[in-house]
Amino acid sequence: MKAFKVVLLGLILIACNSNSNSFSQSDLTPEQIVEAFFNLYDSKGIDPALEYIFSTNKWIVSDKEGLNNLKNPLKDLASQVGEYRGKELIAKKSIGENYILWSYIIKYDRQPIRFQFIFYKPSDKWQLQDFRYDDDLDIELIEAANAYRLMENLPGN
């Protein structure tokens, strides 16, 4: 009888946990989704992190080939730039309240990589709409410093 109660208690805890996870999954904010992504990225690597973040969108989670086409080049790039050293939020932009972009510098020994997350909230749940990465930050930084882009060179200044 005691063993039965322990098993029953275990089953109840599992059921409650899975129900709370499904509830919380639908209520996650972009901040929480990105935090979970980077926790996985830090602890388990690129594959689990990307699989998680793409699982927030039922329209793209089923595209296994597309996910592999994204993961494999990113893993190759990450293997060439040294050890992972953390992240830094560099921009938040939005169009309205339900379509946002977050851009991060992912710091590695050799050079940074940029991750861009676009989130969309079509009704009551945030989902990843797009994920991009690149290593062209130096080109943008140089472009931003060109004379015609500097405030002091704009007409009226």
Secondary structure, DSSP 8 states (H G I E B T S, - for coil): -HHHHHHHHHHHHHHHHHHHHHHHHHT--HHHHHHHHHHHHHHT-HHHHHHHHHTT-TTTTT-HHHHHHHHHHHHHHHHHS-SEEEEEEEEEEESSSSEEEEEEEEEESS--EEEEEEEE-SSSS-EEEEEEEES-HHHHHHHHTSGGGSGGGSTT-
